Amino acid sequence: MQTVSDVWCLIRAGMVGRLAAVLAGVVLLAACEKEEAKAPPPMDVLVTDVVQKDVPVYGDWIGTTNGFINAEIRPQVKGYLLTKNYNEGDVVTAGQLLFQIDPREFQAQLDQSLGDLAKAQAAQGRTQLDVNRYTPLAKEGAVSQQELDNAVQNNAANIAAVDAAKAAVEQARLNLGWTKVTSPIDGVSGIAIAQIGNLVDATTLLTTVSQVDPIKAVFPVAEQEYLRYARARAQGQDDRAPRRDALELILADGTVFPQRGTVSVIGREVDPRTGSLTIEGLFPNPGNVLRPGGYAKVRAVIEEQRGAMVVPQAAVNDIQGTAQVAVVGADNTVEIRNVTTGPRSGAEWVILNGLKPGDRVVVEGVQKVRTGMTVAPKPYIAPAPVPTQTPEPF
């Protein structure tokens, strides 16, 4: 027969068992809730469809700006500079006085030449009188034919002396006129190199005047690019070849110059050291905004790829030289693919192999996704292009 203590032990054992069961259930429920909390929702990514379209392919070349005409101003006579008659950096016109050289020596030379001319003319007048007087006398036999011939020869020599004196006068006038150094062209004047009081001659550079409207952009083009351009132009004016008036100019501050340029000169030869030809483009330059010697990044369409597959450049991830994109399937599962990239065009990248039209690729979040991951795709909206800033004229 069980005692009271035995019954009490059985009761306690039953309560402990039920308590253990309850505690085990609580632990299991907490574990399940914790496991459910660990499973995050699919990550949001921005995706866009691979599109197929005609894509212009641009070429970029780095060059410098240069004046359409650069006139080096040098004196044609030797003398001391008396005055500088222009404001450096201003626009000057053809014939405008820039410098004045001391004219006194050249005025004296002109006066002397005029005096020599007067003497030569007087001597020629005297011999002409002799010829006029001896001619009828020689016919009558009053003077010999020898005397008439001598008079004629003396008169001819004096006529030549008059012509030489006239030439000397003209040269003296030119020298005097050249003491006024003028601009041969309309253009922007440079800073004066020679200063007032300097002794200058024909080897002295006084300043430079540049015509900068239009302005030239001089840049080298690789021989391969030139050959591609030349072949396309030769084959019936292929419309995939770049147009001669399709040059864009990107300035040092990154802005695009509002005026488009024209190819004006293709260099005569290929530089064997660099394998490039020199190209010159002409750009209208109203207000003389651009000046010679400036940075010039020239851009032009070198070809057009028909039916190319393109994606935003942000969708392409370079992994140790291998281009990869993240493709989102119909079940929103990610697949990382290796692709072959072609040329870039603006904010897009041409894909030569690895994608097909209609594929969805991740544009933002591509570095965070992995193959097999489930994502929540949202449409990618390309940013609006930044408006071009027009530089203010000086």
C-alpha positions in Angstrom: 0.0 0.0 0.0 1.3 3.5 -1.1 2.0 6.0 1.5 1.2 9.7 1.4 4.8 10.6 0.6 4.7 8.2 -2.4 1.5 9.9 -3.8 3.0 13.3 -3.3 6.1 12.3 -5.3 3.9 11.0 -8.2 2.0 14.3 -8.3 5.3 16.2 -8.4 6.7 14.1 -11.2 3.6 14.6 -13.3 3.7 18.4 -12.8 7.4 18.4 -13.8 6.7 16.5 -16.9 3.9 18.8 -18.0 6.1 21.8 -17.2 8.9 20.3 -19.3 6.5 19.8 -22.2 5.3 23.4 -22.0 8.8 24.7 -21.8 9.8 22.6 -24.8 6.9 23.9 -26.8 7.9 27.5 -26.0 11.4 26.9 -27.0 10.3 25.3 -30.3 7.9 28.2 -31.0 10.7 30.8 -30.4 13.1 29.0 -32.6 10.5 28.9 -35.4 9.8 32.6 -35.0 13.5 33.3 -35.0 14.0 31.3 -38.2 11.2 33.1 -39.9 12.8 36.5 -38.9 16.1 35.5 -40.5 14.6 35.2 -44.0 14.8 38.7 -45.4 12.5 40.0 -48.2 13.8 40.1 -51.8 16.2 43.0 -52.4 14.9 45.8 -54.6 16.9 46.4 -57.8 16.4 48.7 -60.7 16.3 46.8 -64.0 15.9 47.8 -67.7 15.3 45.8 -70.9 18.1 45.2 -73.4 17.1 47.2 -76.5 18.2 46.9 -80.1 18.7 50.1 -82.1 21.1 52.0 -84.4 23.9 53.4 -82.3 26.3 56.2 -83.3 29.8 55.4 -82.3 31.9 58.4 -81.3 35.6 59.1 -81.5 37.4 61.5 -79.2 40.7 63.2 -79.9 42.6 65.6 -77.8 44.1 68.7 -79.5 44.5 72.5 -79.1 42.9 75.5 -80.5 44.8 77.8 -82.9 44.0 81.0 -84.8 42.7 80.7 -88.3 45.4 83.2 -89.2 48.3 84.0 -86.9 50.2 87.1 -88.1 53.6 87.7 -86.5 54.1 91.4 -86.4 57.7 92.3 -87.2 59.2 95.7 -88.3 60.5 96.1 -91.8 63.0 98.8 -90.9 65.5 99.2 -88.1 64.9 101.9 -85.5 63.8 102.8 -82.0 60.2 102.2 -80.9 58.6 105.5 -80.0 55.0 104.5 -79.2 52.7 101.5 -78.7 49.3 102.5 -80.2 46.9 99.7 -79.3 45.5 98.0 -76.2 46.9 94.6 -75.8 44.3 91.8 -76.1 41.8 94.0 -78.0 40.4 93.3 -81.4 42.3 95.3 -84.0 41.4 95.9 -87.7 43.5 95.6 -90.8 45.6 98.7 -91.2 45.3 99.8 -87.6 48.5 101.4 -86.2 50.2 99.2 -83.6 53.7 100.6 -83.1 55.5 103.8 -84.2 59.3 103.6 -85.0 61.3 106.8 -84.9 60.8 108.2 -88.5 63.4 111.0 -88.5 66.2 109.1 -90.1 63.9 107.8 -92.8 62.4 111.3 -93.4 65.9 112.5 -94.0 66.6 109.7 -96.4 63.4 110.6 -98.3 64.4 114.3 -98.5 67.9 113.3 -99.8 66.3 111.0 -102.4 64.0 113.8 -103.5 67.1 116.1 -103.9 68.9 113.4 -105.9 65.9 113.0 -108.1 65.8 116.7 -108.8 69.5 116.7 -109.7 69.0 113.8 -112.1 66.1 115.4 -113.7 68.1 118.7 -114.2 71.0 116.8 -115.8 68.6 114.9 -118.0 67.0 118.2 -119.1 70.3 119.6 -120.1 71.3 116.6 -122.2 67.8 116.6 -123.7 68.4 120.2 -124.9 71.8 119.1 -126.4 70.1 116.4 -128.3 67.3 118.7 -129.5 70.0 121.3 -130.7 72.4 118.9 -132.3 69.8 116.9 -134.3 69.1 119.6 -137.0 72.7 120.8 -137.0 74.0 117.3 -137.7 71.7 117.2 -140.7 73.2 120.4 -142.0 76.7 119.2 -141.3 77.3 122.0 -138.7 78.2 119.4 -136.1 79.6 116.0 -136.5 77.5 112.8 -136.2 79.8 111.8 -133.3 78.8 114.9 -131.3 75.1 114.0 -131.8 75.7 110.4 -130.8 77.5 111.5 -127.7 74.6 113.8 -126.8 72.1 111.1 -127.3 74.0 108.6 -125.2 74.5 111.2 -122.4 70.7 111.9 -122.4 69.9 108.2 -122.3 72.2 107.8 -119.3 70.6 110.7 -117.5 67.1 109.3 -118.2 68.3 106.1 -116.5 69.6 108.1 -113.6 66.2 109.8 -113.3 64.5 106.4 -113.2 67.0 105.2 -110.5 66.4 108.4 -108.5 62.7 107.8 -108.7 63.1 104.3 -107.4 65.2 105.5 -104.5 62.5 108.0 -103.7 59.9 105.3 -103.7 62.1 103.1 -101.5 62.6 106.0 -99.1 58.9 106.6 -99.0 58.3 102.9 -98.2 60.9 102.9 -95.4 59.2 106.0 -93.9 55.8 104.4 -94.2 57.1 101.2 -92.5 58.0 103.2 -89.4 54.3 102.9 -88.8 53.8 99.2 -88.0 50.1 98.3 -88.7 48.1 95.1 -88.4 47.7 93.2 -91.7 44.5 91.5 -90.6 41.4 91.8 -88.4 42.0 89.9 -85.2 42.8 89.7 -81.6 46.0 91.4 -80.6 48.6 89.8 -78.4 50.7 91.1 -75.6 53.6 93.3 -76.8 56.9 91.6 -76.7 59.1 94.6 -77.6 58.8 97.7 -75.4 59.0 101.4 -76.1 62.7 102.5 -76.5 63.9 99.1 -77.8 66.0 99.1 -80.9 64.2 96.8 -83.3 64.8 95.4 -86.8 63.3 92.8 -89.2 64.2 89.9 -86.8 62.4 91.4 -83.8 58.9 90.0 -83.0 56.8 92.8 -81.8 53.5 91.0 -81.1 51.1 88.6 -82.8 47.6 89.2 -84.2 45.3 86.2 -84.6 42.0 85.8 -86.5 40.0 83.6 -84.2 36.5 83.7 -85.8 36.5 81.0 -87.1 39.0 79.3 -84.9 40.9 76.1 -85.7 41.1 73.0 -83.6 44.2 70.9 -84.4 44.2 67.3 -83.3 45.9 64.0 -84.3 43.9 61.0 -85.6 45.2 57.5 -85.7 46.0 56.1 -89.1 43.6 53.2 -88.6 40.7 55.7 -87.9 41.6 57.8 -90.9 41.7 54.7 -93.2 38.3 53.6 -92.0 36.9 57.1 -92.6 38.6 57.4 -96.1 37.2 54.0 -97.2 33.7 54.8 -96.1 33.7 58.1 -97.9 35.2 56.6 -101.0 32.4 53.9 -101.2 29.6 55.9 -102.7 29.5 58.5 -99.8 28.4 55.8 -97.3 26.0 57.5 -94.8 27.7 55.6 -92.0 30.8 57.7 -92.5 31.2 60.8 -90.4 30.0 64.0 -91.9 32.5 66.8 -92.5 30.3 69.2 -90.4 29.7 66.9 -87.4 32.6 68.0 -85.1 31.8 68.8 -81.5 34.2 70.7 -79.3 34.5 69.9 -75.5 36.2 72.7 -73.6 38.5 72.5 -70.6 35.7 73.0 -68.1 33.8 70.0 -69.6 31.1 72.0 -71.4 30.3 71.4 -75.0 30.9 74.4 -77.3 27.6 75.4 -78.8 29.0 75.8 -82.4 29.6 72.7 -84.5 32.8 72.5 -86.6 33.8 71.4 -90.0 36.8 69.3 -91.1 38.9 71.8 -93.1 42.3 70.1 -93.5 43.5 66.5 -93.5 47.3 66.4 -93.1 49.5 65.4 -96.0 51.5 62.7 -94.2 51.4 60.2 -91.4 53.8 60.9 -88.6 56.0 57.8 -88.4 56.7 58.4 -84.7 53.1 58.4 -83.6 51.3 56.8 -86.5 48.8 59.6 -86.7 47.7 62.3 -89.1 47.0 65.9 -88.2 43.4 67.1 -88.8 42.2 70.7 -88.6 38.6 71.6 -87.8 37.0 75.0 -88.1 34.5 76.2 -85.6 32.6 79.5 -85.6 33.7 81.6 -82.7 31.3 84.5 -82.2 32.4 86.9 -79.5 36.0 85.6 -79.7 35.3 83.3 -76.8 37.9 80.8 -77.7 41.6 81.8 -77.9 44.6 80.1 -79.5 46.5 77.5 -77.4 43.4 76.3 -75.5 42.4 72.7 -74.6 40.3 71.2 -77.3 38.7 67.7 -77.1 37.1 67.1 -80.5 34.3 64.5 -80.8 32.6 63.1 -83.9 30.5 60.2 -85.0 33.0 57.8 -86.7 30.4 55.1 -87.6 26.9 53.9 -86.9 26.2 50.3 -85.8 22.9 49.1 -87.1 20.6 47.0 -84.8 23.1 47.0 -81.9 22.1 45.7 -78.4 22.7 48.3 -75.8 22.5 48.6 -72.0 23.3 51.4 -69.7 27.0 51.6 -68.8 26.1 51.2 -65.1 24.7 47.7 -65.8 28.1 46.4 -66.9 30.5 45.2 -64.1 34.2 44.7 -64.8 35.6 41.8 -62.9 39.3 41.4 -63.5 38.9 42.3 -67.2 35.8 40.3 -67.7 32.6 42.2 -68.4 29.5 40.8 -66.5 25.8 41.7 -66.3 23.1 40.5 -63.9 20.1 39.2 -65.8 16.8 38.9 -64.0 14.7 36.0 -65.3 10.9 35.7 -65.4 10.8 34.2 -61.9 12.9 37.2 -60.6 15.9 35.0 -60.2 19.4 36.5 -60.9 21.8 35.0 -63.4 25.3 36.5 -63.7 26.5 36.4 -67.4 29.8 37.1 -69.0 29.3 39.4 -72.0 31.4 40.8 -74.8 31.3 44.6 -74.9 31.6 46.8 -77.9 32.0 50.6 -78.2 30.4 53.1 -75.8 27.9 55.6 -77.1 26.9 58.3 -74.6 25.6 56.7 -71.4 25.1 53.3 -73.2 27.3 50.3 -73.9 27.0 48.2 -77.0 26.9 44.4 -76.1 28.2 42.2 -78.9 27.6 38.8 -77.3 25.9 37.3 -74.2 22.5 39.1 -74.3 19.4 39.2 -76.5 16.7 41.8 -76.9 14.2 41.8 -74.1 16.5 40.5 -71.4 16.2 42.3 -68.1 19.4 43.5 -66.7 20.2 45.1 -63.3 21.3 48.7 -63.5 21.5 49.7 -59.9 22.4 47.1 -57.3 24.4 44.9 -59.7 27.3 44.7 -57.2 25.1 43.2 -54.5 23.3 40.4 -56.4 24.5 36.9 -56.9 23.5 34.0 -59.2 20.4 32.3 -57.9 19.3 35.3 -55.7 15.6 36.3 -55.9 15.1 40.0 -56.3 12.3 42.5 -56.5 12.8 44.3 -59.8 11.7 47.8 -60.3 11.9 49.9 -63.6 15.0 51.9 -64.1 14.5 55.5 -65.3 17.5 57.1 -67.0 18.4 60.5 -65.7 17.7 63.5 -67.9 20.7 64.8 -69.8 22.4 67.8 -68.2 21.8 70.9 -70.2 24.9 72.3 -72.0 26.4 75.4 -70.5 27.3 78.1 -73.0 30.5 80.0 -72.0 30.1 83.7 -71.6 32.1 85.9 -74.1 34.8 88.1 -72.7 
